[in-house]
Amino acid sequence: MAFGYTTGACLNPARDFGPRMATAAVGYGSEVFTVSDAWWIYGAWGATITGALIGGGFYDVAIFVGGESPINYPRKRRRQAAERVKGKAEKGWWIFKRDLELGFKGELGKEG
């Protein structure tokens, strides 16, 4: 708990929340969550998570050129992936419907 400055506890939700919970349990009460108008929720959590999402999206759009990016898929590959998933979902539904009609009987015809 003493290395908050060197480990970046003010900008790391994982490092910020643990000491807050410990000080609340020791006896400081709920004031550890309300100090400075609860800055920790929109500063340490909201800003870092939002920044990570925006930074990841920017990297994906502007820099990353690999094929496994969900943003940079060519339209043809997006269409193919959607059709593949749709086919699997329909197949799963028909298998479920068949099992429902058969009463979910096992391989030997027993229940369960």
C-alpha positions as CSV (number, residue, x, y, z in Angstrom):
1,M,0.0,0.0,0.0
2,A,3.0,2.3,0.4
3,F,4.0,2.1,-3.3
4,G,1.1,4.0,-4.7
5,Y,3.1,6.7,-6.3
6,T,5.6,4.4,-8.0
7,T,3.0,1.9,-9.2
8,G,0.5,4.4,-10.6
9,A,-2.3,3.7,-8.2
10,C,-4.0,6.9,-9.0
11,L,-4.5,5.8,-12.7
12,N,-4.9,2.0,-12.2
13,P,-8.3,0.9,-11.0
14,A,-6.9,-2.4,-9.8
15,R,-4.3,-0.6,-7.6
16,D,-6.7,2.1,-6.5
17,F,-9.7,0.0,-5.4
18,G,-7.8,-2.5,-3.1
19,P,-6.4,0.0,-0.7
20,R,-9.7,1.8,-0.6
21,M,-11.4,-1.4,0.4
22,A,-8.7,-2.1,3.0
23,T,-9.0,1.4,4.6
24,A,-12.8,1.1,4.7
25,A,-12.5,-2.2,6.4
26,V,-9.9,-0.9,8.9
27,G,-12.3,1.7,10.2
28,Y,-12.2,4.8,8.0
29,G,-15.7,4.0,6.8
30,S,-17.3,5.2,3.6
31,E,-15.4,8.5,3.5
32,V,-12.6,6.9,1.5
33,F,-15.1,6.6,-1.4
34,T,-16.5,10.1,-1.1
35,V,-13.3,12.2,-0.7
36,S,-12.9,14.9,-3.4
37,D,-16.4,14.3,-4.7
38,A,-15.6,10.7,-5.5
39,W,-12.9,11.6,-8.0
40,W,-11.7,8.0,-8.1
41,I,-14.8,6.8,-10.0
42,Y,-14.5,9.2,-13.0
43,G,-10.8,9.9,-12.7
44,A,-9.1,6.6,-11.9
45,W,-11.8,4.3,-13.5
46,G,-13.7,6.3,-16.1
47,A,-10.8,8.1,-17.7
48,T,-8.5,5.1,-17.9
49,I,-11.1,2.7,-19.2
50,T,-12.4,5.3,-21.8
51,G,-8.8,6.1,-22.8
52,A,-8.0,2.5,-23.3
53,L,-11.1,1.9,-25.5
54,I,-10.4,5.0,-27.6
55,G,-6.7,4.2,-27.9
56,G,-7.4,0.7,-28.9
57,G,-9.9,1.8,-31.5
58,F,-7.5,4.4,-32.9
59,Y,-4.7,1.8,-33.1
60,D,-7.0,-0.6,-34.8
61,V,-8.2,1.9,-37.4
62,A,-5.0,3.8,-38.1
63,I,-2.1,1.4,-37.5
64,F,-3.1,-2.3,-37.3
65,V,-3.2,-4.0,-40.7
66,G,-3.7,-7.7,-39.7
67,G,-6.6,-9.9,-40.7
68,E,-8.0,-10.6,-37.2
69,S,-9.1,-7.0,-36.5
70,P,-12.9,-6.6,-36.1
71,I,-12.7,-3.1,-37.4
72,N,-10.5,-3.6,-40.4
73,Y,-12.3,-6.5,-41.9
74,P,-12.9,-6.1,-45.7
75,R,-16.6,-6.1,-46.5
76,K,-16.3,-9.4,-48.3
77,R,-14.8,-11.1,-45.2
78,R,-17.3,-9.5,-42.9
79,R,-20.1,-10.9,-45.0
80,Q,-18.5,-14.4,-45.1
81,A,-18.0,-14.4,-41.3
82,A,-21.6,-13.3,-40.8
83,E,-22.9,-16.1,-43.0
84,R,-20.7,-18.7,-41.3
85,V,-22.0,-17.7,-37.9
86,K,-25.6,-17.6,-39.1
87,G,-25.2,-21.1,-40.5
88,K,-23.8,-22.4,-37.1
89,A,-26.7,-20.7,-35.2
90,E,-29.3,-22.2,-37.4
91,K,-27.7,-25.7,-37.2
92,G,-27.6,-25.4,-33.4
93,W,-31.3,-24.4,-33.3
94,W,-32.4,-27.4,-35.4
95,I,-30.4,-29.8,-33.2
96,F,-32.0,-28.3,-30.1
97,K,-35.4,-28.5,-31.7
98,R,-34.9,-32.2,-32.6
99,D,-33.7,-33.0,-29.1
100,L,-36.6,-31.2,-27.6
101,E,-39.0,-33.3,-29.7
102,L,-37.2,-36.5,-28.7
103,G,-37.4,-35.5,-25.1
104,F,-33.6,-35.2,-24.6
105,K,-33.1,-38.9,-24.5
106,G,-29.6,-40.2,-24.3
107,E,-27.8,-42.6,-26.7
108,L,-29.5,-45.7,-25.1
109,G,-32.9,-44.2,-25.1
110,K,-32.9,-43.3,-21.4
111,E,-33.9,-40.0,-20.0
112,G,-31.2,-37.4,-19.3
